[in-house]
Each structure stands twice: as C-alpha cells, then as structure tokens.
C-alpha cells in the first residue's frame, strides 16, 4: 500500500494558490513545497502542476514572469494575483466547511436522522 494520498478534484489548484500566497516560485518549487509540507504524503507529477498553473493563469488567478532559479536556470516564476488572493480565501473557507462536515459525518454513530 502506498503512503501517498490521491488529490481530490480541485485540490491541486487550491494548494498551488496557497503556496503562491506565501511566495512566488516556479513549478518545481511548488512540487517540493507540497511534498515537504505533507511529509511525503502528497506527491504531484510535474506535468499536472504545469497544467494547473496554465488553468490558473487562464482564470487570471496567477501571473508569471521569467527569472533565475537558485541553480541559475531560467524558469517561470508564478505569483498570486489580487483576484487569486480573493479566490483562495473563498475556496479555503469552502474547503474548511467541507472537511468539518465530512469529519462530523465520519464521527457520527448513527446512519442519519431517524
């Protein structure tokens, strides 16, 4: 059995926006942030990260510019836009409600109202 967790639909974009709310970074930096922050439980393929970044750019939630990495390599550095910050706040609130609701259902001893 694998120690990694599958991402639920929409979670990757939320995590990318969260990472970019802390600091601008490139795609590989996002991958490292997720893997380290989750203690290895969340590992995302680089191509999935870049696809999500393109979607976020298309929605004007992130923007990018070319820069140099720590290793002097050219890379696109992404940052959250003001609109992206607002979207992150809204999605984070929804996610918290979702987690709380699912947790309450899993902890309940009954099968519902009755």
Secondary structure, 3 states (H helix, E strand, C coil): CCCCCCCCCCHHHHHHHHHHHHCCECHHHHHHHHHHHCCCCCCCCHHHHHHHHHHHHHCCCEEEEEEECCCCCEEEEEEECHHHHHHHHHHHHHHHHHHHHHHHHHHCCCCCCC
